Amino acid sequence: MSSAGLAYDLTLTNTGFGWFSSGYCPARDLYDSATALWWPARAYLPLAWYAGLPGVVLAFLVHWAAIRRGRPRAGRILARVAVAPLLVLYGLAPLAFAFDIARDAQCLDRWGGSPGVGLFIVPDTVAVVAALCALAAVRVPRHRAGRLLRSVTRLRWARRSAVPLAALALVAFLPVADLAAGGIIRRPCELRPVEGSASGVFDVLPFGTGERAFLCDARAGGRFRSVSDRDLIAYGRAVCDAYRPGGSDQYFAAAICPPVEADLRRRKAAEEAEFHAREAADQRVCDAARHRPLTRPVRVMRTRMGTDYGVIESFETEEAFDDDLLRSMAPGDLVAAVPGHLIILTHSDFDNCLTAELYRRRPPVEVKGWDRVVEIGYQSPTGHIGLMDSMVGESDLPDLALGGRGCYRVRVHYREPEWEAGTPQHLLIVVYPGSGRRTVEYLPGS
């Protein structure tokens, strides 16, 4: 069993995935908080390496050697000591996973779904099973265990306390059973996007309408888990009766409360109208600020681009994703580059009115009307310079490498936004063939 675990671990080399999930799964949270403690223990305890194979082999050897010397009890003790750490270090993930799934099947998402089970749970479970097999192999003989059990059952206090304890357990668990969620939402809740929504947001009623939709929405994020379906629906009806427009605390009852739903839809319509008005105003600012170059460029491209955290960049190689170029930039830097990776930093809270001009030879330098002008050398190993917001992963700008692979000079002009008006910031990016990696600040920032 432990050898199979080792083989399975080897197949997972360089395997990984990322996921995002939400919800309250207490065992998963405990598992995450305990990782800092037990993960180093697994790394520094040789008996736990390779899915616990050294611990199992050591348990076998000491047990075999002790029997050969006529000391079976010492062999059992040493074998248990050798494999007991495996139960502690590998047993947490399977137990936590089993607890969460038994409590709420939707916790599977918090564990990464099927890929997460294969990556986190299966290897640890194999090591635990191997340790349990080793403990079973050195167990106390059956006649001794039976004799111990019979001696306990003969005790008068054990016989007398059995019935009261059973009754007490029944009384204790009946209220808990009454607070069970119920059978209305046994099926998973699924989000329902709004068809034709320009902003791509979910509807104000992501689970639809009706009692089941209300329960799904109310229990989202781990809320009301200890309240039964019947009581939660009754609470939602009472909230609806007491609702007044603008009471945001009662929005969870929208699926069974038409006044709440109507209020939510009005608010959503107002927010979308404000969003589109802001977009149109920013676009008008970009259209009115068109650059007039001193010499005619080969190609001009314009777009309005927003960023998640103020970074516009181009990746040309896989190594560029891990080169730490962004981290190496000093505060106040506008642009940085290494072969295959180009970064331009702007303010993350404002859109960018971005203009790119491509030239075959060096154009004149312009500084009037700009707050920063910085030129840098860049080597394109693939001949494709595609500036974008890496969090979005796409760009309206085409390839900026006019001459394919080779060396370029990239001149970045930056103008700050109107801070009080909240208008976009402006970028003019001039690209032309040229050697040299020297950075020139024609107009440094203050």
C-alpha positions in Angstrom: 0.0 0.0 0.0 2.7 2.5 0.9 4.6 1.6 -2.3 1.5 2.3 -4.3 1.3 5.6 -2.5 4.9 6.4 -3.5 4.1 5.5 -7.1 1.0 7.8 -7.1 3.0 10.6 -5.6 5.6 10.3 -8.3 2.9 10.7 -11.0 1.9 14.0 -9.4 5.3 15.6 -9.9 4.9 19.2 -11.2 1.1 18.8 -11.1 -1.0 21.6 -9.7 -4.1 23.7 -10.3 -5.7 26.8 -9.0 -9.3 27.4 -8.0 -11.5 29.8 -6.1 -14.4 28.9 -3.8 -16.3 30.3 -1.0 -18.5 29.1 1.8 -18.1 27.9 5.4 -16.4 24.5 5.7 -14.9 24.4 9.2 -12.7 21.3 8.7 -11.2 22.9 5.6 -10.4 26.1 7.5 -8.8 24.0 10.3 -6.8 22.1 7.7 -5.5 25.3 6.2 -4.5 26.8 9.6 -2.7 23.5 10.6 -0.7 23.4 7.4 2.0 25.6 8.8 2.5 23.1 11.6 2.3 19.7 10.1 3.8 20.3 6.7 7.3 21.1 8.0 6.9 18.1 10.3 6.3 15.9 7.2 9.3 17.5 5.5 11.8 17.0 8.3 10.6 13.6 9.6 12.2 10.9 7.4 9.7 8.2 8.5 7.0 10.3 6.8 8.8 10.7 3.4 7.6 9.0 0.3 4.0 8.4 1.4 5.2 6.9 4.7 7.2 4.1 3.1 10.2 4.4 5.4 8.0 4.3 8.5 6.2 1.1 7.2 9.5 -0.6 6.3 11.0 0.3 9.7 7.9 -1.1 11.5 8.2 -4.3 9.6 12.0 -4.7 10.3 11.8 -4.0 14.1 8.8 -6.3 14.5 10.5 -9.1 12.6 13.8 -8.6 14.5 12.0 -8.6 17.9 10.1 -11.8 17.1 13.4 -13.4 16.0 14.8 -12.5 19.4 11.8 -13.8 21.3 10.5 -10.4 22.3 7.2 -9.9 20.4 5.8 -7.3 22.8 8.8 -5.0 22.2 8.3 -5.6 18.5 4.7 -4.5 18.6 5.5 -1.4 20.6 8.4 -0.3 18.3 6.3 -1.0 15.2 3.5 1.2 16.6 5.9 4.0 17.4 7.3 3.8 13.8 3.9 4.1 12.1 2.0 6.3 14.6 3.4 9.5 13.2 1.9 8.6 9.8 -1.6 8.6 11.3 -1.0 12.1 12.8 0.7 13.7 9.8 -1.4 12.1 7.0 -4.7 11.6 8.8 -5.7 15.2 9.0 -6.7 15.8 5.4 -8.9 12.6 5.0 -10.7 13.3 8.4 -11.2 16.9 7.6 -12.5 16.1 4.1 -14.9 13.4 5.4 -16.2 15.7 8.1 -16.9 18.6 5.6 -18.6 16.3 3.0 -20.7 14.6 5.7 -21.8 18.0 6.9 -22.3 19.7 3.5 -21.7 18.1 0.1 -21.1 21.5 -1.4 -17.8 21.7 0.6 -16.3 19.6 -2.2 -15.7 22.9 -4.1 -13.7 24.2 -1.1 -11.4 21.2 -1.5 -10.8 21.8 -5.2 -13.4 19.4 -6.5 -12.2 16.1 -8.1 -8.7 17.5 -8.9 -8.3 18.6 -5.3 -9.3 15.2 -4.0 -6.7 13.6 -6.3 -4.0 16.0 -5.2 -4.7 16.4 -1.5 -6.8 13.5 -0.2 -5.8 10.4 -2.1 -2.1 10.5 -1.3 -2.7 11.1 2.4 -5.4 8.4 2.5 -3.1 5.8 1.0 -0.5 6.6 3.7 -3.1 6.3 6.4 -4.3 3.0 5.1 -0.7 1.7 5.0 -0.2 2.7 8.7 -3.5 1.1 9.7 -2.5 -2.1 7.9 0.8 -2.1 9.9 -1.0 -1.6 13.2 -3.4 -4.4 12.3 -0.5 -6.7 11.6 0.9 -6.2 15.1 -2.4 -6.1 16.9 -3.0 -7.8 20.2 -4.1 -11.5 19.7 -7.9 -11.9 19.6 -8.2 -13.9 22.8 -6.6 -11.1 24.8 -8.8 -8.5 23.3 -11.9 -10.6 24.0 -10.9 -11.2 27.5 -10.4 -7.4 28.0 -13.9 -6.7 26.5 -15.6 -9.3 28.7 -14.0 -7.9 31.8 -15.4 -4.5 31.1 -18.9 -5.8 30.4 -18.9 -7.6 33.7 -18.6 -4.3 35.6 -21.8 -3.3 37.4 -21.4 0.4 36.6 -21.1 -0.3 32.9 -24.4 -2.3 32.8 -26.3 0.2 34.8 -25.1 3.3 32.8 -25.8 1.9 29.4 -29.6 2.6 29.3 -29.4 6.2 30.8 -26.6 7.1 28.5 -28.5 6.0 25.5 -31.6 8.0 26.6 -29.4 11.0 27.2 -27.8 10.8 23.8 -31.3 10.6 22.2 -32.5 13.7 24.1 -29.3 15.6 23.2 -29.5 14.9 19.4 -33.2 15.3 18.9 -33.0 19.2 18.9 -30.0 19.0 16.5 -32.0 16.8 14.1 -34.9 19.2 14.2 -32.5 22.0 13.1 -31.3 20.0 10.0 -31.5 21.9 6.7 -34.1 19.6 5.3 -34.7 18.1 1.8 -35.7 21.2 -0.2 -32.2 22.1 -1.3 -30.5 18.7 -1.6 -29.6 19.5 -5.2 -26.7 21.9 -5.7 -27.7 25.6 -6.3 -26.6 26.9 -9.7 -26.1 30.6 -10.6 -28.2 31.8 -13.5 -26.5 34.7 -15.5 -28.7 37.3 -17.0 -29.0 37.0 -20.8 -28.0 40.2 -22.6 -26.5 41.9 -19.6 -23.9 44.3 -20.9 -21.9 44.3 -17.7 -21.9 40.5 -17.4 -23.1 40.6 -13.8 -25.5 38.1 -12.3 -29.2 38.8 -11.9 -30.5 40.2 -8.7 -32.1 36.8 -8.2 -29.1 34.5 -9.0 -31.1 31.3 -7.9 -34.4 32.3 -9.4 -37.6 32.7 -7.4 -39.5 30.5 -5.0 -38.8 28.8 -1.7 -35.9 26.6 -3.0 -34.3 29.7 -4.6 -34.7 31.6 -1.3 -33.1 28.8 0.7 -30.2 28.6 -1.7 -29.6 32.4 -1.6 -30.1 32.6 2.2 -27.6 29.8 2.9 -25.0 31.1 0.4 -21.7 31.6 2.2 -22.5 29.4 5.1 -25.4 31.4 6.6 -28.3 29.9 8.4 -26.9 26.4 8.3 -28.3 25.5 11.7 -31.9 26.6 10.8 -34.4 24.2 9.3 -36.1 24.8 6.0 -39.4 25.4 7.6 -38.1 28.0 10.1 -36.0 29.8 7.6 -38.9 30.2 5.2 -41.1 31.5 8.0 -38.3 34.0 8.9 -38.1 35.1 5.3 -41.9 35.7 5.1 -41.7 37.8 8.3 -38.8 39.8 6.9 -40.8 40.5 3.8 -43.8 41.7 5.8 -41.6 44.1 7.7 -39.7 45.3 4.6 -39.3 49.0 3.8 -37.6 50.3 0.6 -33.9 50.8 1.1 -33.5 48.1 3.8 -30.5 46.3 2.4 -30.4 43.8 5.3 -33.5 42.2 4.0 -32.2 41.6 0.4 -31.7 37.9 1.0 -35.5 37.5 1.0 -36.0 38.8 -2.6 -36.8 35.3 -4.0 -40.0 35.1 -1.9 -40.7 38.8 -1.5 -41.8 40.8 -4.6 -41.3 44.3 -2.9 -37.6 43.4 -2.2 -37.1 42.1 -5.7 -38.6 45.3 -7.2 -36.4 47.5 -5.1 -33.3 45.4 -6.1 -34.1 45.7 -9.8 -34.5 49.5 -9.5 -31.2 49.8 -7.8 -29.5 47.6 -10.3 -30.9 49.6 -13.2 -29.7 52.8 -11.6 -26.2 51.3 -11.1 -26.0 50.1 -14.7 -27.1 53.4 -16.0 -24.5 55.2 -14.0 -21.8 52.7 -15.2 -22.7 53.2 -18.9 -22.7 57.0 -18.4 -19.3 56.9 -16.9 -18.0 54.7 -19.7 -19.4 57.1 -22.3 -17.9 60.1 -20.6 -14.4 58.5 -20.4 -14.7 57.5 -24.1 -15.5 61.1 -25.0 -12.4 62.3 -23.1 -10.2 59.8 -25.0 -11.7 60.8 -28.4 -11.1 64.5 -27.7 -7.4 64.0 -26.8 -6.1 62.5 -30.1 -2.3 63.0 -30.5 -1.0 64.8 -33.6 2.4 63.4 -34.3 5.2 65.6 -35.7 6.2 63.0 -38.3 3.8 60.5 -39.9 3.8 57.1 -38.3 3.5 53.8 -40.2 0.6 52.8 -38.0 -1.5 54.3 -35.3 -3.7 52.4 -32.8 -6.0 53.7 -30.1 -8.0 52.1 -27.3 -9.4 52.8 -23.9 -8.0 50.2 -21.4 -8.6 49.6 -17.7 -6.4 47.7 -15.4 -6.9 45.7 -12.2 -3.8 46.9 -10.5 -2.3 49.5 -12.8 0.0 47.2 -14.8 0.0 47.0 -18.6 2.5 44.4 -19.9 3.5 42.1 -22.7 4.7 38.5 -22.2 6.5 36.8 -25.1 8.0 33.8 -23.3 6.9 31.4 -20.5 10.0 32.5 -18.4 8.6 36.1 -18.4 5.8 35.0 -16.1 8.3 34.3 -13.3 11.1 36.9 -13.9 10.0 39.2 -11.0 10.4 42.2 -13.2 7.4 44.0 -11.6 8.9 43.4 -8.1 12.2 44.8 -9.2 10.8 48.1 -10.3 11.5 51.1 -8.0 8.7 53.3 -6.7 7.9 55.9 -9.3 9.1 53.8 -12.3 7.0 54.2 -15.4 8.4 51.5 -17.7 10.7 48.5 -17.3 11.8 45.7 -19.7 13.8 42.6 -20.0 14.0 40.4 -23.2 10.5 39.0 -23.7 8.8 41.1 -21.0 7.7 44.8 -21.1 5.8 46.6 -18.3 4.2 50.0 -18.1 2.8 51.2 -14.8 -0.2 53.5 -14.5 -2.8 54.3 -11.8 -5.1 51.4 -11.1 -8.2 53.5 -10.3 -8.5 55.3 -13.7 -8.9 54.1 -17.3 -6.1 54.7 -19.8 -6.6 56.6 -23.1 -3.9 54.7 -24.9 -2.4 55.5 -28.2 0.3 53.5 -29.9 2.4 54.8 -32.8 4.7 52.6 -34.8 7.7 54.1 -36.8 10.4 52.6 -39.0 13.0 55.2 -37.7 13.4 57.3 -34.6 10.7 60.1 -34.4 11.3 63.5 -32.7 11.0 63.7 -29.0 7.8 65.4 -27.6 7.5 66.5 -24.0 5.0 69.4 -24.2 1.7 68.5 -22.6 3.0 65.3 -20.8 4.0 64.7 -17.2 6.4 61.8 -17.8 8.4 60.8 -20.9 10.7 57.8 -20.6 12.3 55.7 -23.3 13.7 52.2 -22.8 15.3 49.5 -24.9 13.4 46.2 -25.5 14.3 43.0 -27.2 11.5 41.0 -28.8 12.4 37.3 -29.0 9.2 36.3 -30.8 8.3 39.4 -32.8 4.9 39.9 -31.0 4.5 42.7 -28.6 0.9 42.5 -27.3 0.3 45.0 -24.4 -2.6 44.0 -22.2 -3.9 43.8 -18.6 -2.6 40.4 -17.6 -5.5 39.9 -15.2 -7.9 40.1 -18.2 -5.6 38.3 -20.6 -6.6 40.1 -23.8 -6.1 43.4 -25.5 -7.6 45.6 -28.2 -4.1 46.5 -29.4 -2.6 44.5 -32.2 1.1 43.5 -32.4 3.4 46.5 -31.8 6.5 44.8 -33.2 6.5 46.3 -36.7 9.7 44.6 -37.9 9.2 41.2 -36.2 11.9 39.8 -33.9 14.7 42.1 -32.9 15.5 45.2 -30.8 13.2 48.1 -30.3 13.1 51.4 -28.5 9.9 52.1 -26.6 9.1 55.7 -25.6 6.3 56.1 -23.1 4.5 59.4 -22.6 2.2 59.7 -19.6 -0.3 62.4 -18.5 -2.0 62.2 -15.1 -5.8 62.1 -14.9 -7.9 65.0 -13.6 -8.1 63.7 -10.1 -11.2 65.6 -8.9 -13.1 65.0 -12.1 -12.1 61.4 -12.3 -11.3 61.5 -16.0 -8.9 58.9 -17.6 -5.1 59.1 -17.7 -3.3 59.3 -21.0 -0.6 57.1 -22.5 1.3 57.6 -25.8 3.5 54.6 -26.7 6.0 55.2 -29.5 7.8 52.1 -30.8 10.6 52.0 -33.4 13.5 49.7 -34.3 16.6 50.5 -32.4 19.5 48.9 -30.5 20.6 49.8 -27.0 19.0 49.1 -23.6 19.8 52.4 -22.1 16.9 54.1 -20.3 16.4 57.8 -21.1 14.1 60.1 -19.0 13.3 63.0 -21.2 10.7 64.3 -18.7 11.3 62.7 -15.3 8.4 62.6 -12.8 8.5 64.8 -9.7 
